[in-house]
């Protein structure tokens, strides 16, 4: 018996809606990054903009397929449940984005730990996950309907792919937490540094847990042959891209006058009616950079 129209189209609609929401967040994060860290290392900027281009391509393909499903073929169920560009927009793009972001974390861990073994392990697991995404993409391209994917052979590949990606995210979170804690200095004079380390650890755990959780949910839904797995599957690459930008933009600190937006008073300059705001990088990646943002403040009224 074929899958029902509501089950298939409903899951895809949820995935499309969530993808657009996350793409909006990603666009804002990318805009902030381009203004605040334009002096980052060239390879970091290439990574960021390549990931954004891939996500832009994905959302365009998602929207094109969604328009076909909900309008052009709304009266033709068999045409609506066809896979269309899913082999590329979901499998290939997600594999590329996840591999790129996880490789970036592997590089960061090699810098923090001073060891190659953890980074090599993460890179290998990430590469296996990417290879599995290509295998799933090839399998998906050879099929025509969503129903064709609900076989044990294809679903087992999908489950293994997502389980491997989740395992890589967990390894990254564990390694980042361990090595940051191990290298954190002791003593009251290093209180600010320890606060920074704690913030990075918390951010790493939160972002890693988010991507790993969605990957696990997708793997579970695939394992039970659920019609719902396209929804979480559609947003995973957007989550990877967004968490990458969140980590990079976490270096921003700023303050305006008496509003106390930052603790670094040396970066605040008061020039008459203009307050200078500086975005400072705390060396989480890339090169040191600063961007000044001038904000107009009304002049103080004179007493008569």
C-alpha positions in Angstrom: 0.0 0.0 0.0 1.4 3.4 -0.9 2.0 6.2 1.6 -0.8 8.6 2.1 -0.7 12.0 0.5 -1.1 13.8 3.9 1.8 11.9 5.5 4.3 12.6 2.8 3.3 16.2 1.8 2.7 17.2 5.4 6.2 16.2 6.5 7.8 18.0 3.6 5.7 21.1 4.3 7.0 21.2 7.9 10.6 20.7 6.6 10.2 23.5 4.1 8.8 26.0 6.7 11.5 25.2 9.2 14.2 25.5 6.5 13.0 29.0 5.6 13.0 30.1 9.2 16.5 28.8 9.8 17.7 30.3 6.5 16.5 33.7 7.8 18.6 33.2 10.9 21.6 32.1 8.9 21.3 35.1 6.6 21.4 37.5 9.6 24.3 35.6 11.1 26.2 35.7 7.8 25.6 39.5 7.5 26.9 40.1 11.0 30.0 38.0 10.3 30.7 39.8 7.0 30.7 43.2 8.8 32.4 42.2 12.1 35.1 39.8 10.9 36.1 40.9 7.4 39.7 40.5 8.4 39.4 36.8 9.3 41.7 34.4 7.5 40.7 34.0 3.9 40.0 30.2 4.2 37.6 30.9 7.1 35.7 33.4 4.9 35.7 31.0 2.0 34.2 28.4 4.3 31.5 30.7 5.6 30.4 32.0 2.2 30.6 28.6 0.5 28.3 27.2 3.2 25.9 30.1 2.7 25.8 29.6 -1.1 25.1 25.9 -0.6 22.2 26.7 1.8 20.9 29.3 -0.6 20.9 26.7 -3.4 19.2 24.3 -1.1 16.4 26.6 -0.1 15.8 27.6 -3.8 15.5 23.9 -4.7 13.2 23.2 -1.7 10.9 26.1 -2.7 10.8 25.0 -6.4 9.9 21.4 -5.4 7.4 22.7 -2.8 5.7 24.9 -5.4 5.4 22.0 -7.7 3.9 19.7 -5.0 1.4 22.2 -3.5 0.2 24.0 -6.7 1.1 22.6 -10.1 0.6 18.9 -9.1 -1.9 19.4 -6.3 -4.5 17.3 -8.1 -2.0 14.6 -9.0 -0.9 12.6 -6.0 1.5 10.4 -7.8 3.4 13.4 -9.3 3.4 15.2 -5.9 5.2 12.4 -4.1 8.0 12.2 -6.6 11.5 12.9 -5.3 12.5 15.6 -7.8 15.8 17.2 -6.7 15.9 15.7 -3.2 18.9 13.6 -4.1 21.0 16.8 -4.5 19.2 19.4 -2.3 19.0 17.1 0.7 21.6 14.4 0.5 24.5 16.0 -1.4 24.2 19.5 0.1 23.7 18.2 3.6 26.7 15.9 3.3 28.9 18.8 2.0 27.9 21.3 4.7 28.2 18.8 7.5 31.6 17.6 6.3 32.8 21.2 6.0 31.6 22.3 9.4 32.9 19.2 11.2 36.3 19.5 9.5 36.4 23.1 10.8 35.9 21.9 14.3 38.5 19.2 13.8 41.0 21.9 12.9 40.1 24.0 15.9 40.5 21.0 18.2 44.0 20.4 16.7 44.9 23.9 17.6 43.5 23.8 21.1 44.9 20.3 22.0 48.1 20.5 20.1 47.4 16.9 19.1 46.6 15.4 15.7 44.9 12.1 16.8 41.5 13.6 17.9 41.3 15.8 14.8 42.2 12.8 12.5 39.5 10.7 14.2 36.9 13.5 13.7 37.9 14.0 10.1 37.7 10.3 9.3 34.2 9.9 10.9 33.0 13.0 9.2 34.4 11.7 5.8 32.6 8.4 6.3 29.3 10.3 7.0 29.9 12.4 3.8 30.6 9.2 1.8 27.3 7.7 3.1 25.4 10.8 2.1 26.7 10.4 -1.5 25.7 6.7 -1.4 22.2 7.7 -0.3 22.1 10.5 -2.9 22.9 8.0 -5.7 20.3 5.6 -4.4 17.7 8.3 -4.2 18.4 9.6 -7.7 17.8 6.1 -9.1 14.3 6.1 -7.5 11.3 8.1 -8.6 8.8 8.1 -5.8 9.0 8.6 -2.0 7.4 5.2 -1.6 10.5 3.7 -3.3 12.7 4.9 -0.4 10.7 3.0 2.2 12.6 -0.2 1.8 14.9 -1.8 4.4 18.0 -1.4 2.1 17.6 2.3 1.6 16.4 3.1 5.1 19.3 1.2 6.6 21.7 3.4 4.7 19.8 6.5 5.7 20.0 5.4 9.4 23.7 4.6 9.2 24.4 8.0 7.6 22.6 10.0 10.3 24.0 7.8 13.1 27.5 8.4 11.9 26.9 12.2 11.7 25.6 12.2 15.2 28.6 10.2 16.5 30.9 12.8 14.9 29.1 15.7 16.6 29.3 13.9 20.0 33.0 13.3 19.5 33.5 17.0 18.7 31.6 18.2 21.8 33.5 15.8 24.1 36.9 16.7 22.7 36.3 20.5 22.7 35.0 20.3 26.3 37.9 18.2 27.5 40.7 20.1 25.9 39.3 23.5 26.8 38.9 22.5 30.4 42.4 21.0 30.5 44.1 24.1 29.1 42.1 26.6 31.2 44.4 28.5 33.6 43.9 28.4 37.4 43.9 31.4 39.8 41.8 34.4 40.4 43.9 36.5 38.0 42.5 34.3 35.2 38.8 34.8 36.1 38.0 36.5 32.8 39.8 33.8 30.8 37.9 31.1 32.7 34.6 32.8 32.0 35.5 32.8 28.3 36.4 29.1 28.4 33.1 28.3 30.2 31.2 30.3 27.5 32.9 28.4 24.7 32.3 25.1 26.4 28.6 25.8 26.9 28.2 27.0 23.3 30.0 23.9 22.0 27.9 21.5 24.0 24.6 23.3 23.1 25.4 23.5 19.3 26.8 19.9 19.2 23.8 18.6 21.1 21.4 20.3 18.8 22.8 18.9 15.6 23.4 15.4 17.1 19.9 15.3 18.5 18.3 16.1 15.1 20.5 13.6 13.4 19.5 10.9 16.0 15.8 11.8 15.6 16.2 11.4 11.8 18.0 8.1 12.2 15.2 6.8 14.5 12.4 7.8 12.2 14.3 6.2 9.2 14.8 3.0 11.2 11.1 2.7 11.9 10.1 3.5 8.3 8.3 6.6 9.3 6.9 9.0 6.8 8.0 11.9 9.0 11.8 11.7 8.6 11.9 14.2 5.7 11.1 17.0 8.1 14.1 16.8 10.4 16.3 15.7 7.4 15.5 18.9 5.6 16.8 21.2 8.3 20.0 19.4 9.4 22.4 21.2 7.0 20.8 24.6 8.0 21.5 23.7 11.6 25.2 22.9 10.8 25.6 26.2 8.9 23.8 28.3 11.6 25.8 26.8 14.5 29.0 27.5 12.6 28.1 31.2 12.3 26.9 31.3 15.9 30.3 30.0 17.1 32.2 32.5 14.9 30.0 35.4 15.8 30.3 34.6 19.6 33.6 36.5 19.4 31.7 39.8 19.2 31.7 42.1 22.2 30.4 45.7 22.1 29.4 48.6 24.4 27.9 52.0 24.0 28.4 54.8 26.5 26.6 54.1 29.8 24.6 51.2 28.4 27.5 48.8 29.4 27.3 46.4 26.5 30.8 45.1 27.2 33.3 44.8 30.1 36.3 46.1 28.1 36.2 49.8 28.8 39.5 50.3 26.9 37.5 49.8 23.6 35.0 52.5 24.3 35.7 56.0 22.9 33.5 59.0 23.5 33.8 61.6 20.8 31.4 64.4 21.6 28.0 63.3 20.3 29.3 60.1 18.9 30.0 56.8 20.7 32.4 54.3 19.2 31.5 50.7 19.4 34.1 48.0 18.6 33.6 44.4 17.8 36.5 42.4 19.2 37.6 38.9 18.3 38.6 36.6 21.2 40.7 34.4 19.0 38.3 31.5 18.6 39.4 31.3 15.0 40.8 33.4 12.1 42.9 36.5 12.6 42.4 39.4 15.0 40.0 42.0 13.7 38.1 45.0 14.9 35.2 46.9 13.4 34.1 50.3 14.7 30.4 51.3 14.6 29.6 54.9 15.3 26.2 55.6 16.9 24.8 59.0 17.2 23.7 60.2 20.6 21.8 63.5 21.2 23.8 66.3 22.7 23.2 67.2 26.3 20.9 70.1 26.8 22.5 73.4 28.1 21.2 75.0 31.2 20.0 78.5 30.8 
